Amino acid sequence: MTPQPTGLRLDNGLNVLLQPLPGCQVVATCLHVGTGFRNEPVAGAAHLLEHVLAQGASSSRPLTDAVAATGGTANARTAADYTQYTAILPAGALELGLRIEHDRLTDPDLGPSHVSAQTAVVQAEIRRNMLQRPHGGLVLFDLPALLHDSWNNRHNGYGDIDALHDLGPAELGRFFQESYAPGNIHLALAGDFDPAHARDLVERHLASVPPRATRPRPHLPEAPLTAPRHALRDERIATGARTAIGFRTPDPATDPDTHLATVLLGELLETLGTDCPCHRGTRRPWGPFKARAHRTGNPFDVARDALFAVDFPHPADTGPDEAEHCLRSVLAGIADSTVPLAGPLARIRRQLALALHAELDSVMSQASWLCVGAAVHHDPLHLAGLPDALLRLPDTAVAAAAARHATAPAARLTSRPAPTAPAPTAVTAVPTGAAP
């Protein structure tokens, strides 16, 4: 039986979660900052600051080197509503892990050369993973700007290359001071340690982090769409077209069941791989309908309403209206049970349960999800309860979600090959003095 996590709150406001796992011989640390890209001042600021803080602290050698010297590993990631720094170390290196987090919070390297180097790394990521791929950034970059009205949700969290270029050490330092205050932080320890000793080490190394005001993070709910929003994007490196349809998700904080039904609907759309009802058999213009579902990050770690999108490829000469009609026909088929639900949804629930349980097999993931549960969902064991919550959700809830999306106004963005410029008219040179 896994011991239940215990918690404490330091006088400076930092929240600590302890999950002892006797005998595993390792310890994982997770520093969870309650600010992600939804609450950043410049597009990509949270992602850039994550890179800067993951790589070094000015009072010691780079943090990644200190972890690697023990045989451990470290990682970091930025999500919509938080940023995390994780490490897994030998059990005897817990104190080192806590010294590293003290350095990260009190003595970050925000020097111009370090910030400039990490800015270049992030800009290269954006080019490689988004801008240089066919239809790159269709859902992550351009669709949110069409779907949402608030800047928090409209901009992409990966980063804007030009904006990052102008984001220097002073601006990052202000963002750090506002967002990395102890009261905005959860620290989880999971692994092979004595809880009393771990408490002493936490007090020794982190109670001295100075308290300061936390940057406000107001929730700005998006008003429902009252009319469709359409846009086209010319794509210079694609041979076919791709259409993305974006909806605003139910709020997981106020309507968790409808949110989970939307998650199951997205998984169902990805597994259909069938004809849409309006193009069955030989009349279909591009083969089996195959969609990909997208969300603002992991569907189980978002704090409030966000993006739910479906995108699918089709020939360049297929009009956006026809492409959207195909998706809505599939949704209507799910809603009225033309598409069988019981078997596919049972498999999807089993697959999701296995994936969620596999997350908890990892000591590092346990530390991460303790923080997500406590900080985002006010329950450290939130993830462990999700398989049962998905099992209890009836198929009719998924059908109802499909019915809403089949007719609801949405943002539609079609990425299509850029028009080919006409070839220039050939001109035959006539030698000077020759007869024409």
C-alpha positions in Angstrom: 0.0 0.0 0.0 1.5 3.3 -1.1 1.7 5.8 1.9 -0.4 8.9 1.6 1.4 12.1 0.8 1.8 14.6 3.6 2.1 18.3 3.3 3.6 21.3 5.0 3.6 25.1 4.3 6.8 27.0 5.1 6.6 30.4 6.7 7.5 32.1 3.4 4.5 30.5 1.7 6.1 27.6 -0.2 4.0 24.5 -0.2 5.7 21.1 0.2 4.3 17.6 -0.6 6.1 14.5 0.7 5.4 11.0 -0.9 7.7 8.4 0.7 8.2 5.2 -1.4 10.4 3.0 0.8 12.9 0.8 -1.0 12.8 2.4 -4.5 16.4 3.7 -3.9 15.8 7.0 -5.8 14.2 10.3 -5.0 12.4 12.6 -7.4 11.9 16.4 -6.9 9.4 18.6 -8.7 9.4 22.3 -8.3 6.0 23.5 -9.6 5.6 27.2 -10.3 1.9 28.3 -10.7 2.6 30.5 -13.7 2.5 29.1 -17.3 2.2 30.7 -20.7 -1.4 31.8 -20.0 -0.2 34.3 -17.5 3.0 35.5 -19.1 3.6 39.2 -20.2 5.2 38.4 -23.6 4.6 35.4 -25.9 7.1 32.8 -24.9 8.4 34.5 -21.7 7.5 31.5 -19.5 9.1 29.0 -22.0 12.3 31.1 -22.2 12.5 31.6 -18.4 12.1 27.8 -18.0 15.1 27.3 -20.3 17.2 29.9 -18.5 16.4 28.5 -15.0 16.8 24.8 -16.1 20.4 25.4 -17.3 22.2 27.3 -14.7 22.6 29.2 -11.4 25.3 31.8 -10.9 26.4 30.5 -7.5 27.3 27.0 -8.7 28.2 25.0 -11.8 25.2 24.5 -14.1 22.4 22.6 -12.4 22.2 20.0 -15.1 25.9 19.1 -14.5 25.3 18.7 -10.7 22.5 16.3 -11.3 24.3 14.3 -14.0 27.3 13.9 -11.8 25.2 11.7 -9.5 23.9 9.6 -12.4 20.5 11.4 -12.2 18.5 13.3 -14.8 16.7 16.6 -14.9 14.0 18.1 -17.1 11.7 21.0 -17.3 8.5 22.0 -19.1 6.1 24.9 -19.5 2.3 24.3 -19.6 -0.7 26.6 -19.9 -1.1 27.1 -16.2 2.3 26.2 -14.7 6.0 25.5 -15.2 7.8 22.5 -13.7 11.4 21.6 -13.0 11.9 17.9 -12.2 14.9 15.7 -11.3 15.4 12.1 -10.3 18.5 11.4 -8.1 19.9 8.5 -6.0 18.1 8.5 -2.7 21.2 9.7 -0.9 21.3 12.9 -3.0 18.1 14.4 -1.7 20.0 17.3 0.0 21.7 18.1 -3.3 18.3 18.3 -5.0 17.1 20.8 -2.4 20.2 22.9 -2.7 19.7 23.1 -6.4 16.1 24.3 -5.9 17.4 26.9 -3.4 19.8 28.1 -6.1 17.2 28.2 -8.7 14.9 30.4 -6.6 17.5 32.7 -5.1 20.4 33.0 -7.5 19.4 32.4 -11.1 21.8 33.3 -13.9 20.0 36.1 -15.7 23.2 37.4 -17.3 23.0 38.7 -20.9 25.2 36.0 -22.4 23.2 33.2 -20.7 19.8 34.7 -21.6 20.9 35.4 -25.2 22.1 31.8 -25.6 18.8 30.3 -24.3 16.8 32.7 -26.5 18.6 31.3 -29.5 17.8 27.8 -28.4 14.1 28.6 -28.0 14.0 30.4 -31.4 15.6 27.4 -33.0 13.0 25.1 -31.5 10.2 27.3 -32.9 11.7 27.2 -36.4 12.4 23.4 -36.3 9.2 22.2 -34.6 6.7 24.7 -36.1 7.7 27.1 -38.8 9.6 24.7 -41.0 7.0 21.9 -41.1 4.1 21.7 -43.5 1.1 23.3 -41.8 3.4 24.0 -38.8 1.7 26.0 -36.0 -1.7 25.6 -37.5 -3.3 24.6 -34.2 -0.8 25.9 -31.7 0.0 29.3 -33.2 -2.8 30.5 -35.5 -6.1 28.8 -34.4 -6.1 30.2 -30.8 -5.8 33.7 -32.1 -8.9 33.1 -34.3 -10.9 31.3 -31.6 -10.2 33.4 -28.5 -10.7 37.0 -27.5 -8.4 37.4 -24.4 -4.7 37.7 -24.9 -4.1 35.0 -22.3 -5.7 32.4 -24.6 -5.0 34.0 -28.0 -1.2 33.9 -28.0 0.9 30.8 -28.3 3.1 29.7 -25.4 5.9 28.3 -27.5 7.0 31.8 -28.2 7.2 34.5 -30.8 10.6 34.8 -32.4 10.6 38.6 -32.7 9.1 39.1 -29.2 11.7 36.8 -27.7 14.5 38.8 -29.4 13.4 41.9 -27.5 12.9 40.1 -24.1 16.2 40.8 -22.2 17.5 40.0 -18.8 15.8 43.0 -17.1 12.3 41.9 -18.4 12.9 38.3 -17.5 14.1 39.3 -14.0 10.9 41.2 -13.4 8.9 38.2 -14.6 10.9 36.0 -12.3 10.4 38.2 -9.3 6.6 38.3 -9.8 6.0 34.7 -10.7 8.6 32.7 -8.7 7.6 33.9 -5.3 7.4 31.1 -2.7 3.7 31.6 -2.3 3.3 30.6 -6.0 5.3 27.4 -5.7 4.6 23.7 -4.8 7.6 21.4 -4.2 7.0 17.6 -4.2 9.4 14.9 -3.1 8.7 11.3 -4.0 10.9 8.4 -3.3 13.1 6.6 -0.8 13.4 9.0 2.2 12.5 9.3 5.8 9.7 11.9 6.0 11.1 13.6 9.2 14.6 13.9 7.7 13.1 15.3 4.5 11.2 17.9 6.4 14.3 19.0 8.2 16.2 19.3 4.9 13.4 21.3 3.3 13.3 23.7 6.2 17.1 24.0 6.2 17.4 24.8 2.5 14.1 26.5 1.4 12.7 28.3 4.4 15.3 31.0 3.8 13.9 31.9 0.4 12.6 35.4 0.9 8.8 35.8 0.7 7.5 38.4 -1.7 4.2 39.4 -3.5 2.9 37.0 -6.1 1.9 38.2 -9.5 -1.9 38.0 -9.8 -3.3 35.4 -12.1 -6.9 36.3 -12.8 -9.2 33.9 -14.7 -10.7 35.5 -17.7 -13.5 33.3 -19.0 -14.1 33.5 -22.7 -17.6 34.4 -23.8 -19.3 31.8 -25.9 -19.0 32.2 -29.7 -22.1 33.6 -31.2 -21.0 33.3 -34.9 -18.4 31.2 -36.8 -15.0 32.6 -37.5 -13.2 31.6 -40.7 -9.7 32.2 -42.0 -7.4 30.9 -44.7 -3.6 30.5 -44.5 -1.3 30.0 -47.5 1.3 27.3 -46.9 4.5 27.4 -48.9 5.8 23.9 -48.2 2.6 21.7 -48.3 1.2 19.8 -51.2 -2.3 19.2 -49.7 -4.6 21.2 -47.4 -5.4 20.8 -43.8 -8.4 22.2 -42.0 -8.6 22.8 -38.2 -11.9 23.4 -36.4 -11.5 24.9 -32.9 -14.0 25.0 -30.0 -13.7 26.3 -26.5 -13.7 23.5 -23.9 -15.9 23.2 -20.9 -14.3 24.5 -17.8 -12.7 21.5 -15.9 -13.0 23.5 -12.6 -16.8 24.1 -12.8 -18.0 21.3 -15.2 -15.5 18.4 -14.8 -17.9 15.7 -16.3 -18.5 17.7 -19.5 -14.8 18.3 -19.7 -14.0 14.6 -19.5 -16.7 13.8 -22.0 -14.9 16.2 -24.4 -11.7 14.3 -23.8 -13.3 11.0 -24.6 -14.9 12.6 -27.7 -11.4 13.7 -28.9 -10.0 10.2 -28.4 -13.0 8.7 -30.3 -12.5 11.1 -33.3 -8.8 10.0 -33.5 -9.7 6.3 -33.6 -12.6 6.4 -36.1 -10.6 6.3 -39.3 -13.7 5.8 -41.3 -15.8 7.4 -44.0 -17.7 10.5 -43.1 -21.4 10.0 -43.7 -21.6 12.4 -46.6 -18.8 10.6 -48.6 -19.3 6.9 -48.2 -17.8 4.3 -50.5 -16.5 5.5 -53.8 -18.0 9.0 -53.4 -15.5 10.0 -50.8 -13.0 12.5 -52.3 -10.0 11.8 -50.2 -10.3 8.3 -48.6 -11.1 7.5 -45.0 -11.8 10.5 -42.7 -8.9 10.7 -40.2 -8.8 13.4 -37.6 -6.3 14.5 -34.9 -7.6 16.0 -31.7 -5.7 18.8 -30.0 -6.0 20.6 -26.7 -4.2 23.3 -24.8 -1.7 20.9 -23.2 -2.5 17.7 -21.4 -6.3 17.5 -20.9 -5.9 16.5 -17.3 -3.6 19.4 -16.2 -5.4 22.5 -17.4 -6.9 24.7 -14.7 -9.7 26.3 -16.7 -11.5 26.4 -20.1 -9.1 26.2 -23.1 -8.9 25.0 -26.7 -10.4 21.8 -28.1 -9.6 21.4 -31.8 -9.8 18.8 -34.5 -7.7 18.9 -37.7 -7.7 16.7 -40.7 -6.0 16.6 -44.1 -7.8 16.8 -47.5 -6.9 17.7 -51.1 -6.1 21.3 -51.9 -9.1 21.6 -54.2 -11.6 20.7 -51.5 -13.3 23.8 -50.2 -13.2 24.7 -46.5 -17.0 24.5 -46.2 -17.0 21.0 -47.6 -14.2 19.9 -45.3 -16.0 21.3 -42.2 -19.3 19.6 -43.3 -17.5 16.3 -43.2 -16.3 16.8 -39.6 -19.7 17.9 -38.5 -21.3 14.9 -40.2 -19.0 12.6 -38.2 -20.0 14.4 -35.0 -23.7 14.1 -35.8 -23.2 10.4 -36.4 -21.7 10.1 -32.9 -24.5 12.1 -31.4 -27.3 10.0 -32.9 -25.5 6.6 -32.4 -25.1 6.0 -36.2 -21.5 5.5 -35.2 -21.3 2.7 -32.6 -20.1 4.0 -29.2 -20.1 1.2 -26.7 -17.2 -0.9 -28.0 -14.9 2.0 -29.0 -15.4 3.9 -25.8 -14.8 0.9 -23.7 -11.5 0.4 -25.4 -10.6 4.1 -25.1 -11.4 4.0 -21.3 -9.1 1.0 -20.8 -6.3 2.6 -22.8 -6.6 5.9 -20.9 -6.6 4.0 -17.6 -3.5 2.1 -18.6 -1.8 5.3 -19.6 -2.7 7.1 -16.4 -1.6 4.1 -14.2 1.7 4.0 -16.2 2.2 7.7 -15.3 2.1 6.7 -11.7 4.7 3.9 -12.2 7.3 6.6 -12.6 8.7 8.1 -9.4 9.3 11.4 -11.3 5.8 11.4 -12.7 4.4 10.8 -9.2 6.1 13.9 -8.0 4.9 15.9 -11.0 1.3 14.9 -10.7 1.3 15.5 -6.9 2.0 19.1 -7.7 -0.5 19.3 -10.6 -3.2 17.8 -8.4 -2.5 20.1 -5.5 -1.9 23.3 -7.4 -4.3 23.0 -10.3 -7.1 20.7 -8.9 -6.7 21.2 -5.1 -6.3 17.4 -4.7 -2.8 15.9 -4.7 -4.2 12.5 -5.8 -6.3 13.9 -8.6 -4.7 11.7 -11.3 -5.2 8.5 -9.4 -9.0 9.1 -9.4 -9.3 9.8 -13.1 -9.6 6.2 -14.4 -12.7 5.7 -12.2 -14.1 9.1 -13.2 -13.8 8.1 -16.9 -15.4 4.7 -16.2 -18.4 6.3 -14.4 -19.0 8.8 -17.3 -21.8 7.3 -19.4 -21.6 7.0 -23.2 -24.6 9.3 -23.5 -22.4 12.2 -22.1 -20.0 11.7 -25.0 -22.9 11.6 -27.5 -24.2 14.8 -25.9 -20.8 16.5 -26.3 -20.7 15.4 -30.0 -24.2 16.9 -30.5 -23.1 20.2 -29.1 -20.0 20.3 -31.2 -21.9 19.2 -34.3 -23.8 22.5 -34.4 -21.9 25.0 -32.2 -20.2 28.0 -33.8 -16.5 27.4 -34.2 -13.2 28.9 -35.5 -12.2 27.3 -38.8 -8.7 27.7 -40.2 -7.7 26.1 -43.5 -4.1 25.8 -44.5 -3.6 25.3 -48.2 -0.7 25.4 -50.7 0.2 28.9 -51.7 -0.8 29.8 -55.2 1.9 29.0 -57.7 3.2 32.2 -59.4 2.9 32.1 -63.2 6.0 31.3 -65.1 7.6 34.5 -66.6 7.1 34.9 -70.3 10.2 33.7 -72.2 12.1 36.4 -73.9 14.4 35.6 -76.8 17.5 37.8 -76.9 18.3 39.3 -80.3 21.9 40.1 -81.1 22.7 43.7 -81.6 22.5 44.6 -85.2 20.7 41.5 -86.3 17.5 41.6 -88.1 14.5 40.9 -85.9 
